[in-house]
Amino acid sequence: MAAPPDLTADVPVIETERLRLRAFTPEDKPAYAALRADPDVVRYLVGGEALIPFAEQIAESRIAAFREAWASGFGVWAVEERDSGRFLGQSGLAQLDRSSEVEVLYAFAQHAWGKGYAREAARAALAYAFETAGLTRVVAFVVPQNTASARVLEAVGLTALGETTYNDFPVLGYAITAEEWAARPG
């Protein structure tokens, strides 16, 4: 029987000052399931706390989906601290369902909050989107109560578009174009 294909081979590793963005592996499942089971983390994710009982299954299916999505030339990375290798969360780019739009996204375990990791990871994902994947526009959505995430998006150059819905949830929309990315300071 042939070995299954190495789905991590097509996933670039990106290192920032403090982070390593890398392919998700099956070994990430316990840490990712814990992130998906934390009520304080998932309250801002689509489906939210109602999905906590299914955190293990969601972690397994999302990890597989993240790995497969890279066939399109972009996807979601596992994020870890460069120095320690400790799993922090996820960040990357995802094709929106029933749309040609691509979303920048991130979710981090509570132990990683307040350290600027989301900003650092989102900036790396956007650089990849525009400088490597050749995308022309990237969007993002946050629930209105998630002011910390809104600040991250604004800090990395996205512009608020106003209220909208995403999968029937009220959200604030954000976007940035490749031209805006290239023209941003720093």
C-alpha positions in Angstrom: 0.0 0.0 0.0 1.4 3.4 -0.9 2.0 6.0 1.8 -0.4 8.9 1.9 0.8 12.1 0.3 2.7 14.5 2.6 0.2 17.4 2.7 2.7 19.5 4.6 5.1 19.6 1.7 3.2 22.4 0.0 2.8 24.5 3.1 5.5 27.2 3.4 7.0 27.9 6.7 7.1 31.6 7.6 9.1 32.9 10.5 8.6 36.3 12.0 10.4 37.9 14.8 8.7 35.7 17.4 6.5 33.3 15.5 6.7 30.3 13.2 3.8 29.8 10.9 3.8 26.1 9.7 1.6 23.3 8.5 -0.9 21.8 10.9 0.0 18.3 11.8 -2.1 15.6 13.5 0.0 16.2 16.6 -1.6 19.7 16.9 -5.0 18.1 17.5 -5.0 18.2 21.4 -3.8 21.8 21.6 -6.1 22.9 18.8 -9.1 21.1 20.3 -8.4 22.8 23.7 -8.4 26.2 21.8 -11.8 25.2 20.2 -13.2 24.2 23.6 -12.3 27.4 25.4 -15.5 29.5 25.8 -13.5 32.7 25.9 -11.9 32.0 22.6 -14.8 30.6 20.7 -17.4 33.2 21.7 -16.0 35.3 18.8 -15.9 32.4 16.2 -18.8 31.5 13.9 -20.8 28.9 15.8 -19.3 30.0 19.0 -20.0 28.2 22.3 -22.6 25.9 20.8 -19.7 24.0 19.1 -17.7 23.4 22.3 -19.0 19.9 22.8 -17.7 19.0 19.4 -14.2 20.6 19.8 -12.4 17.3 19.3 -14.2 16.5 16.0 -13.9 20.1 14.8 -10.2 20.1 15.5 -9.7 16.9 13.5 -11.8 18.1 10.6 -10.4 21.6 10.5 -6.8 20.4 10.6 -7.5 18.1 7.6 -9.3 20.9 5.8 -6.5 23.4 6.5 -3.9 21.0 5.1 -6.0 20.2 2.0 -6.7 23.9 1.3 -3.1 24.6 0.5 -3.6 23.0 -2.9 -5.1 26.4 -3.9 -1.8 28.2 -3.1 -2.8 29.6 0.3 -4.3 28.4 3.5 -4.1 28.4 7.3 -1.0 27.8 9.4 -0.5 26.6 12.9 1.2 29.3 14.8 3.9 28.5 17.4 6.5 30.5 19.3 9.8 30.3 17.5 11.9 30.0 20.7 9.8 27.3 22.5 7.8 25.6 19.8 4.7 26.1 22.0 1.4 26.0 20.0 -0.3 29.4 20.1 -3.2 29.1 17.6 -3.9 29.6 13.9 -3.6 32.3 11.3 -3.8 32.4 7.6 -6.0 32.8 4.5 -9.2 31.0 3.7 -11.5 31.0 0.7 -15.0 32.1 1.8 -17.8 29.7 1.1 -19.9 30.6 -1.9 -17.7 33.5 -2.7 -14.5 34.5 -4.6 -13.3 36.5 -1.5 -10.4 35.4 0.7 -10.4 36.0 4.4 -7.5 36.7 6.7 -8.2 34.9 10.0 -6.6 34.1 13.3 -7.5 32.6 16.6 -5.2 32.2 19.6 -5.2 30.4 22.9 -5.7 32.6 25.9 -2.1 32.2 27.0 -1.1 34.1 23.8 -3.4 37.0 24.2 -2.2 40.6 24.7 1.3 39.9 23.3 0.8 41.2 19.7 1.0 37.7 18.3 -2.3 38.1 16.3 -1.0 41.3 14.7 2.4 39.7 13.9 0.7 36.6 12.4 -1.9 38.5 10.4 0.8 40.8 9.0 2.7 37.7 7.8 -0.4 36.2 6.3 -1.2 39.4 4.4 2.4 39.6 3.2 2.0 36.1 1.8 -1.4 36.9 0.3 -0.2 39.9 -1.7 3.5 39.2 -2.2 3.5 35.4 -2.9 -0.1 34.2 -3.6 -0.8 37.2 -5.8 -4.2 38.0 -4.3 -5.7 41.4 -5.1 -8.0 41.8 -2.1 -8.4 40.2 1.3 -11.3 40.6 3.7 -11.9 39.9 7.4 -14.9 39.7 9.7 -15.3 40.3 13.4 -18.2 40.2 15.7 -18.9 43.8 16.9 -18.0 42.9 20.5 -14.5 41.7 19.6 -12.8 45.1 19.8 -9.4 43.5 20.2 -9.6 41.8 16.9 -10.9 44.9 15.2 -7.8 46.7 16.5 -5.6 44.0 15.1 -7.2 44.3 11.6 -6.9 48.1 11.6 -3.3 47.9 12.8 -2.3 45.7 9.9 -4.0 48.0 7.4 -7.5 46.8 6.8 -10.3 49.3 6.4 -13.6 49.0 8.2 -16.5 48.5 5.7 -19.3 48.6 8.2 -21.9 46.1 9.4 -22.8 43.0 7.4 -23.6 39.3 8.1 -21.4 36.3 7.7 -23.1 32.9 7.9 -26.1 34.7 9.4 -24.0 36.2 12.2 -23.9 40.0 12.5 -20.3 41.1 11.9 -18.2 44.1 11.0 -16.5 43.7 7.6 -12.9 44.8 6.8 -10.9 44.7 3.6 -7.5 45.6 2.1 -6.3 45.6 -1.5 -2.9 44.7 -2.8 -2.4 48.4 -3.7 -3.3 49.5 -0.2 -0.9 46.8 1.2 1.9 48.0 -1.0 1.3 51.7 -0.1 1.1 51.2 3.7 3.9 52.7 5.8 6.4 50.3 7.2 
